[in-house]
Amino acid sequence: MIALIVTAVIILIVVAVGFLAGSNKASRSSIEEWTVGGRSFGGLLVWFLVGADIYTAYTFLGLTGYGYSLGAAAFFAVPYVVLAYPIAYFIIPKVWTFASQHNLTSLADYARERFQSRTLGVLVGLTGIVFLIPYIDLQLSGITGVVQVAGSNTLANSNLVGNIALVVSFILVALYTFFSGMRAPAYTAILKDFLVWVVMIAMVISIPFILFGSWGNMWHVAITKFPKQLTLHSGPHGSLWFMSAALVSALALFMWPHSAAGAMSSNSAEALRKNSVFLPFYNILLFFITFLGVIAYMVLPHSNAKGYSNLILLHLIQYTYHNQFLQGVMYATVALASLVPASIMVLAASNLFASSILKDWLMPTMTDQSRTLTARSFVFVMTALALVFGILFPNQLVSLQLEGTSGMVQILPIIVFGLFWRRVSRISLIIGLLGGIAMVFLNHFALKLPGYDGLWGLIVNVILFVIFNPMFKQDAENLLKNNKLIA
């Protein structure tokens, strides 16, 4: 009960900070203020915000769960995030510059304006919304897991209380996102990231000594008794999957709507370049966080129970530490790694709905004031959809997030070709996007080609573009002639 109370108090303090961050009415005065903080955040605040975007419940629960169930294959996340930042260095500042000049707040807006195509903007927006829903629920299910594990020895029905906590979490996220916009996750990210660094460093240093007596003994036990967990094996998660998962995840990282929104909140392109240099410091922890899943496999009972591996880090905390106050701080850190990113994701998805679906497609005469209010109100719809999704697919969230990465990477050609290639046909980009997404699902459910589904989708996407772009050369020439936004 002490652990639960400490967890609840820390979460409520952070939520209060989120509400205070939006106490100024300017934070919700326009779509640009609400979604990207008026593009006013300095380099350090963006570092915390983008870190909160990227290092989420998926990092702490998903990767440790993969480390427990898959072993070495889970370490694809270490090279993937390393690869992502050099890619971002050359792409994201250019997108920010274009977006800042034309008051754009999402990659869907960029696609619409760069190619003068509402259809392309709507498709990019729909892609973001569809693939974000399971990701949002994955974040908030982390809070459910915290209550279930923390209350397993205290509460008569921890599963019921966990579900109640999930609903309460959705309501809290919706309310403070509606009220404060991007400023809420930006300022709460500072608290969340501070706790993450302190708690994870403490765990990484102390767990080997508590459970094995020393780091050396831990490695000795792992190598001699559990070598299979440290080796890639042939099969669905072999070397090809490892390499393709790392590459596709790196290419997709800043294609996610919430990551793009966090980057667009920066006050300069130079701040984003510096962040691309310094954000890899987060990766110091990533290897060890993933390895905690392997440690859990070494010391905890092996179970195939549904959802067990997704909460393995929480079980490891409960098994290792017996001080309930300390447990509460650690549980709260995991919960905040769920809550803060979920707020950014809900905000980004709501903006896509109001801007790309309603204004660009269904209601082109919508005023900016109406669009802002609609986007703010839609956070309640997005959280409800995620809640329903979590109830229907409670044990598929990590795998669905991986499929989401496969889907989101399909918008990469639109962004990259738009930045670096002047003569690009809109029709060929649309064909490539639809073909790539179709290939992702086709491979997942039918073809079963080895490797990551997103890789095969991206190959099909680019091949279709290369084939069809010359066929619609006139469309590219007309766009180049008529679009004054192309430098």
N, C-alpha and C positions, 0 to 999 in steps of 0.2 A: 504493500500500500504506500510506503514511503517513496518507493521508486516511481509509482504512478503519480503521486502528488507532485514530486519534483519535476517530472516530465510535463505535467499539465501547467504548472506555474511558469516554467521557462517558455513554453509555447505561447501562453497568454501574454507574457511580457513582450515577446517578439511580435505577436499580432497587434498589440497596442501600439508598438512603434510603427507598424504598417499604417494604422489609422492616423497617427500623428503626422506621418510623412505627407499625407494628403489633406491636411487641415486647411491649407491654402486653396481657395477656390480655383486658382490658376491651374492647378494640377488636372482639372477636368473641364477646362474652358474650351478646348478644341480637341480634335482627333489627334493632332500632332503632340499636344501637351500630354494627353492621357496615355497614348500608346508608346511614345518614345521620349517622354519627359521634356518635350520642347527641344530636344537635341542639345541639352545643356550639361551633361555629365562629364566630369573631368576624367583623366586617364585612370586614376586610382579607383574611383567609384565604378568605372566601366570594368576594371579588372575584377572587382568583387562581383559585379552583376553578371558578367559573362561566365565567371567561375561558378556562380550559383546556377546559371543556365545549364552548364555542361556537366558539373559534378553533382549529380542528383541522387534520388533513391535508387535509380537504375545502377549507378556506380557502386553504391554501398551494399544494396541488397541483391541486385541483379548479378553483378560480377562476382561477389562472394558466393552467391548461389551457384553460378556457373563453375567457379573454382571447386566447390564441393562436389558437383555432379559430373563435370566434364574434365576437371583437372587442367592440364596445360593449355587446352584450347581456349580457356577463359582469358589467357594473357594476350589475346589479340587486341585488347583494349589499350595496352601499353604502347605499341607502335602506332595504333590508329590515331591516338590523340597527338602523338609526336608529329605524325605526318600532316595532321590537319592544319597546324598553325602556319607552316610555310605556304601552304595553299591559300589560307586566309590572308596572308600578308600581301599577296598580289591581287586578290579579288575583292575583299570586303572594303578596303579604303576607296576603291573606285566606285563601288556600288553606293557607299555613303556619300561621296561627292555628288554623284548624279541625283540621289534621293534628296540631299540637302538643297540642291539648286532648284528642284521642282516640287518640294514639300511632299515627298512620298514617305510612306511609313511601313512598307512591306515589300517583299520580293515580288508579290503579285502586282503591286503598283508599278514596280520597276518594269516588269514584263509588259504591262499595258502601255506605258508611256514610251519605252524604248522601241517597241514594235508597233505602236499605234494600233493595238488590237485588244478590244475588250474581251474577245473570246479567249485569247491567250492568258490575259489577266485572270479571268474567271476560272480557267482550268488550273492555273497555278494555285489560286486561292482554294479551290475545292480539294486539290491534292493535299494542301497543308491541313485543312480542317479534318479530313477523313483520317489521315495518319496520325494526327495529334490526339484524337480521342482516347485510344488505348494508352498512349504515353501519359496523358493527364491522370488516367485512372491508376496507372502503375505508380505514379508519385504518391497519390493519396492512399493507395492500399498499403503503403509503408506505415502510415499512421495506424491503420487497422492492425497490422502485424505487431506494432509496438505494444498496443493495448492487450492483444491476445497473449503475447509472450510474457509481458511484464505482469499481467494479471492472472497467469495460468495457475499460480499457487495461492492466489488471494481471492479472486472473484469466483462466485458460484458458476457463472456462465460467461467466461471471458470472450467466447465467440460472439455472443449477443452484444456485449458491451463494445467489442471491437467494431461490430457493424454500426452501432450507435455512434461510436467515435468517427467512423468513416463519414456518416451523414453530417455530423457536426463539423468535420473538417471541410467538407464541400461547402457548407454554408459560410464558414469563416473565410475561406478562400474567395468565394463569390462576393461577399460583402466588402472585404477590404480592397479587392481588386476594383469593384464597382466604384468605391469611394475614392481611392487614392491613385489608381492607374499605375504607371510604371514606377512612380516614386516609391510605392510601398515595397515591392520586391528589391528595389535598388538599395534602400537603406536597411531593410531587414537582412539583405544578403551579407552586409558587413558583420552582423551578429552571427549569422549562420556559418559563414566561412571561418570566423574566428574560432567558434566552437569546433568546427570540423578539423581545423589544423591541430588544435590543442588535444582534442579527444583522440583523433586517429594517430597522432604521434605517440601519445601515451599508450595506446593499445599496441601499436607496432613494437614499441620498446619493451613493454611489460609482459605481454602474453608469452613470448618465448621463455622468459625466466620463470613465470608463474607455473606454466604447464610442463616445461622441459628442463628447467634448471639453468639453461644458457642458450644462446643463439646457436653455438656449435652443435650442441646436443640435438636441438630441433632439426637442423639440417641433416645430421647423421640419421635420425629416426626417419625423416622423410625419404632420404635416398635409399636407405637399406630396407625399410619396411613398406614403403608406398611408392616405388619407382614408377608405377603405371600412371599415377597422378601427375608426374612431372614430365611425361613424354607424350608427344603427339602420336596418334595412332591412325591407321588407315580406317576409312569409313566416312560417315556424314560430317564429322568434325575433324577431319585430317588436315594435312598441310595446305591443300588447295583452299579449303574453307577458311583456314586461319589467315592466309595471305589475302584472299579476296574480301573477307570480312573486315580486315584492317584497312584495306584500300578504300572499299566502298563507304565504310563508316567515316573515314577521314574526308572523303569527297562530299559526304552528305552533312557533315556537322553543322556548317553554317547555312545550309539550305533549309534547316528546320525553321519554322516561323518564329519561334521564341528566341533562338540564337541570333537570327537576323535582327529581330526587334531590339535585343540587348545591344548589338553592335551599332544600330542606327541611333541609339540614345546618346552616343558619344558626341562631344562638342567639336571634334576635328578628325580628319582622316589620319593625321599624324599620331594622335592618341591611339587609334586602332592598330597602326603599324607597331607602335611600342608594345601594345598589349600582345600582339602576335609573338613578340620576342620574349615577353616575361610570363605569359600564361603557362608555358610548359613547366614552370616551377611546380604547378599543381601535380605534375606527373611524378614528382618525387614520392608522393604517397600512393600513387595508383597501383604500382607493382605490389606493394605490401598489403594494400587493401584486398586485392585479388587473392594474394597468397593466404590471407586469413581464411578464405574458403577451403583451401587445401588443409590448413591447420584444423579446421572444424571437422574435415573428413578423417583426420588422424585421431581426434580425441572424442568425437561425439558418436552416438549410435548411428549406424547407417539405416536410412529410412527412405522408402519410396512413396511415403504419404504425400498426397497432393498439396502443393504449396510449401512443403517442409523446407526444401532447398532455398526457396526465395526468402526465407526468414532465418537462414542459418547464422547470419552475423548476430542477430538478436539472441539466438540460442547460445552462441559462443560467449556473448557478454554475460548471460545469466549463469553459464557453467563456470566461467573464469573468475568473475568478481562477485564477492559476497557482501560488499558494502552497498546498501540499498540507495544511499544518496548518490554514490558514484554511478551505479546502474542507471538511476534516473537521469543524470546528466548525459550519459551515453545514449539512452533511449531518446531523449529530447533532441540530441544532435541528428540522429537518424530521421526523426519526425520532421525536423526543420529542413533536412535535405529533401524531404518530400514536399513540404508545404510551400516553401519559397519558389522553387521552380514551377510548381503547379500554378501559382499565381501568374507567372510570366506566360506560361502556355495558354491558360484560359484567356488572358488578355490578347495574346497574338491571334488566337483562333476567333475571338469575338470581333476583332478588327477586320480580319479577313471576311467574315460574314457580312459585316456592315458595309465595307468598302468594295469588296470584289463581287459579292453575290447580289446584295441589294442595290447599291448605287450604280455599279457598272453593268448590271444585267437586268434586274427586275424593276428598279425605281431610279432611273437616271436623273430625274429632276429633284431627288432628295437634297435638302440643304445640308451644309456642314454641321449645323447645330443638331439637326435630326440624326445625322449619321453618328455623331458623337454620343448622343443619348442612346441610340440603338445599340451601338457597340458596347457601351457600358451595361445596358440591360441584358444583352445576350450572354454575359458571363454566367447568368443563372441557368440559361438553357444549356450551355456547354458543360457546366458542372453536373447538371441533371443527366445529360447524355452519357457522360463519363461514369456516373454512378450506375446507371442502367447497364452499361457495358461491363462494369466490374462485377455486377451481380450475375450477368449471363455467362461471362467468361473469366471466372475468378482465378483460374490456374494457368491461363494462357497469356498473361500480360507481358512477360519478358519476351517470349517468342514473337508475340504480335508487335512489340516494339522493334524487334530486329527486322520484321517484315516492313515496318514503318520506315526504317532506314533505307531499305531497298526501294520503297516507293518514293521517298523524298529525294533521293539522289537523281531521280529521273528529271528533275527540273534544272539540274546542273548545266546541261548543254544550252538551255535558254539563257542562263545568266552569263556563262563564259563566252558563248558565241556573240551575245549582245555586247559584251565589253570589248572583245578583241577582233571581231570580224564585222566589217561594215555591210557587206553584201550578203545578207541572210534573209531567206524567205520565211515568212510567218507560217505559211502552210506546212512547210517541211518540218518546222519546229513542233507544230501541233501533232503531225503524224508521228514524229519521233517520240514525243511524250506519251501519247496514247499507246503506241506499240511497246514502249519500254515497260509501262505499268502492266499491260496485258501479259508481257513475257514474265514479269515477276510472279504473278499469280499462276500462270500456266506452268512455270517450272516448279513452283511450290506444291501444286496439287496434282500435276500430271507427269511432266517430263522427268523431274528429279535429277537433272544434270548435276554433277559434282560441283561443289563450291557454293558461294553465296548467291542467293537469288538475285540480289541487286546488281551483281556483276553482269549476269546474262541479260538482265533488263537494260542495263546501260549500253552493252554492246549492240543489242538490237536497236536501241534508241539512236545511237550515233550512226549505225549503218543505214537506217531509214533516212536520217537527215542527209547523209552523203549522197544517197541515191536520188532523193526527191528535190534537194535544193537546186541542182541545175535545171530540173524540169520546170521549176517555178522561178526562173531567173527574172522574168519581168516583174513579178511581185516584189522581189528584192530591189530591183532598180527603182520601182515606183516608191517604195518605202524610203530609199536613200534620197530620192529627189524631193519628196514631200515632207519628210520628218525633219524639222528644223532643230530638234533636240540632239540629233546625231552630230557630234563635233566633226 
